[in-house]
Amino acid sequence: MTEMTMQDERRAALEAAQVKALGLFAAIEDAGLIAAGRTETAVAEDIFALAEARFGVVQHWHRQIVRSGPNTLTTAADYPEARTIQADDTVYVDLGPVFEAWEADIGRTYAVGKDAEKHRLVADLPRVFDQVQAHYAASPEITGAELYAFAQAAADAAGWRFGGAIAGHWVGEFPHSRWPGERPQMAIWPANTAPMRLPDHLGRERHWILEIHLVDRGRTFGGFYEQLL
């Protein structure tokens, strides 16, 4: 098997895991799990049960994260007090299911009510993601710090603040979190001054998750969108 074939197969496996994770999101939406009056904890528990029952997922490389209202200003590193989803909240869901040997990492945001600004934020999330992804594709030598700065600028140009301390991280075979490497180089953030296309510890192409976390300028609500870069 050639090196190029191995690289292609790894990327294909990660993309297949992502397609399955998107199917899980479709099932979450069809089941109406995200709704006003439900607690974040109940939604997360229902997602866990649905993932196992419908998709055979029994392992998640990170906890299911469901954040609503002011909790959408927080990141995965935070542990805010769980709250009940209100009628005009934004709600974001961050999932890390493991499909066979491969990790998926998918985040999506919903506007529960009819607030126009919150629906604008939900619509802007994938658009800003596409802008940042296109800039990465066009910049072969880009560093994690440079891509993070570009994500901040794209958020600002869209009328939002960038809410994340990072804009993504490595992903791959489970558990990628145990791979050796310098911590600053594992994420898309100001501390990563290394080119993102440097090979990993085994000399392979490095694969990244891109995270877009937008919050309003008054820091009252936010949204989150992530998938393979």
KAVEN-V859925 format. One record per run of one state. SS is the DSSP state (H for helix, E for strand, C for the rest). FROM is the first residue (numbers start at 1). LEN is the number of residues. If there is no record, write none. Layout:
[[SS | FROM | LEN] [SS | FROM | LEN]]
This chain:
[[C | 1 | 2] [H | 3 | 28] [C | 31 | 8] [E | 39 | 1] [H | 40 | 16] [C | 56 | 4] [E | 60 | 1] [C | 61 | 4] [E | 65 | 4] [H | 69 | 5] [C | 74 | 10] [E | 84 | 1] [C | 85 | 5] [E | 90 | 6] [C | 96 | 1] [E | 97 | 3] [C | 100 | 2] [E | 102 | 2] [C | 104 | 2] [E | 106 | 6] [C | 112 | 4] [H | 116 | 22] [C | 138 | 5] [E | 143 | 1] [H | 144 | 14] [C | 158 | 3] [E | 161 | 2] [C | 163 | 5] [E | 168 | 4] [C | 172 | 1] [E | 173 | 1] [C | 174 | 2] [H | 176 | 3] [C | 179 | 4] [H | 183 | 4] [E | 187 | 1] [C | 188 | 7] [E | 195 | 1] [C | 196 | 11] [E | 207 | 9] [C | 216 | 6] [E | 222 | 7] [C | 229 | 1]]
